[in-house]
Structures are given as C-alpha cells and as structure tokens.
C-alpha cells in the first residue's frame, strides 16, 4: 500500500464532478447529522442543511474553505498540527476513520465526534470524502456550570472511548484514582445510551456489609428480617430500563460477588426473604480505584466476575496528566460555587501558577475542596496563593517585570508541566513563550 504522501491530490481522474456532489447533498439532506462533502485537497465542496444550521455562519462561507481552517482555524492539515487526521488514514486504507476533535463553532469550542468515509470510484481511487459530525452534548470544551469539562489530549481520549461504547449495552469498567470524576463519566455513558430516558441508579459499594449490600441491591420482602415491616424494592429493581452504576465495586464482599455474578449473567434475582425470581433489565457501569487485576491474583476478587464487568475498561486520567485543563476546571468550579452562594470569585495569575504546579493526589475532588476553602479567605473576591493552603511548597510567583530574565529562568526551571501549561500559568501564548525562552537561552 503506498504511503498517503504518494496519493495524487485532485488529478483529472480524481475529481468529484459538481453533479455528483449535488446528488450526494440531495441524499444527505435527509440525514439529521451535520454532513459535508470534501475533495482530496481538504476543500469543503458542499454541506447538508443540518451542517449549515449547526456549524455555518453567515459571515464565514464554508464552500471552498479547507476543512482544517473551518474546524480548527489551522493553516495546515491536522496531522501537521499535531492532531489525528482521519483524511490521511482514509486515503491510505480506503476505509472509514473516526476521531474526536475540538472544533471551533458559532457557540465556541466544542467536542465533535467526526466520522469520515472515503468516496471511491470505479478504478478504486479515492476521489472525495463524506464527513459526518456529531457534537458531544455531555462534555464541554470551555468552562461550564455542569457536566464534564476538559480539552486536553488525555480527556479527549477518554471521551472518544466513551462515545464508542455508550450506544452499546456492554458493561463498562471505569478505572482511576479517587477523585477523577468516575460518577460523572458513568452518568455520561448513561446519557449517551439508548437507556438515557431510564433511571441512573448509583450503588455505593464502600462500607456495605454483606447483609446490607444484599438488601440494598435486591430489596427484601416483608418479614425477611427483624424490622422488615414492609416490602422494599432494591436498587436493581429501581434501575429497571436504565443504568446501574456500582461505584467502588472492588469493595464488594467476596461472599456477595457470586450473587452479583449470577445477577449479571442470568439477569435474574430474588428479594431477600422472597422465592419469586425477578427479571432484571439494566446496563451495568462499574468503577473502582483499586487494582482489580492484582486483587484477582491475590484471590480478593473473583476472576469470573472481573472478566464479566470489564468488557470495556476505560482508564480515567489523574489531574496531573491533564494539567492544561486546570484553568478551565477552576473557572467552572468557581462558577458553580457562585451559582449557589451568589458571590463571584476570580483567581490571581500567581494563584493559578501555584495550582498548575501542584501534583493533585486527590485529583478534581481535591481541587474543588481547595477552591471552596480559598474562597472563604478571599474577602475581596480575588483568590491569591496564600488563600490556597496547599500541602506543598508553592512555586515562585511568575516574574512581574517583562525583562526580569533571572526571575523568568528560575520560574521555568522550577515549573512542573508541559510548555502549554507553562504558557497558561504565565498568561501568554505558546508562541510568545517560545520567543521568551529563546531570548533567555532556555530553548
């Protein structure tokens, strides 16, 4: 198979005719999803009505515009700008490709699920592409008052995996450190599934004894035990037609794991003290911060249950692997707090630099707690480094004077994180940072 670079781009035999494009658009106008037709030179040839309504703007014509300029405001193709380019893959393989990107839209940056299919002529040459775009509604690429927030590569990877598995009924296992937002991701799986109109039921498996776990999960009949004065439906019954989220499944007692396995495999259960076999109907999402594979090897978790719940494992990144999301998360958390308290807060640049340098062992939960505590000390509405009360030494504040090369060098050497994160902490663009590093002989 020749490399993508060797494919001829828009040779006389590889051009979509205007009549063919019009026929495609007439067909695609019946599609609810925004869809565009492109040639092999990245140019948008036409778009269906759904695309024009959702992504078009009166002052920005799209026909004849390069797709990467329209969606990303790039001056070069995505793969040359450090992103995955589905067109390059489709040219090489003649097969569809799918990727989750952040696109510029009339509403600002948004997560968009892109599915690209090549158009192949009778000579098996790729002559164009049909690209279908779906905006991700349960996550935001800009500060938001609710839901998932992020735009880092690590966050986008998880979001892409979530988008792939959500429409199916496969069990999902969310793995990650405490405080990484497992319940929010579980809810997003539910909201993207065919069961979105059904209930989303959370079972906190931590600290539940065997008896309590069984009665909570399966419910009980009247007289099943002392104090059972009436029949009580369990959480499995409550989740009928929806999603059952077993949080911290690694804490389920061994003696109960076999009953849980039977529930998942057979789809049946009995209330405590009951004889009637009931039929369950739910989609399972489980989560844990514990190393389940090691627990299986140590006989602390059933191997058969592990393989049953881990049909589609997703590893959630800790906050230190997505530092570039911290400014957006801070703004979102402060906005959510303001909606409750009525008092708006903002962060000083030095405070943001301190947050960016912290390793966040408690992840987003720790970040939220730090901000909630800090706002109580920020009487004038500005959160400064001395309000944060982190358990680590704060980094030096960014140099206040533009020409303070000594302070700049010291700050750069002590800063933890990527160049993009450093630029954010210093309040400058990556291009300006590059020039400053070069001038300070640090590049």
Secondary structure, 3 states (H helix, E strand, C coil): CCCHHHCCCCCHHHCCCHHHHHHHHHHHCCCCCEEEEECCCCEEEEECHHHHHHHCECCECCCCCEHHHHHHCCCCCHHHHCCCCHHHHHHHHCCCEEEEEEEEECCEEEEEEEEEEEEECCCCCEEEEEEEEEECCCEECCCCCCCEECCCHHHHHHHHHHHHHHCCCCCEEEECCCCCCHHHHHHHHHHCCCCCCCCEEEEECCCCCHHHHHHHHHEECCCCCCCCCCCEECHHHHCCCEEEEEECHHHCCHHHHHHHHHHHHHCEECCECCCCCEECCEEEEEEECCCHHHHHHCCCCCHHHHHHHCCEEEECCCHHHCHHHHHHHHHHHHHHHHHHHCCCCEECHHHHHHHHHCCCCCHHHHHHHHHHHHHHHCCCCEECHHHCCCCCCCCCCCCCCCCCHHHHHHHHHHCCCCHHHHHHHHCCCHHHHHHHHHHCCCC
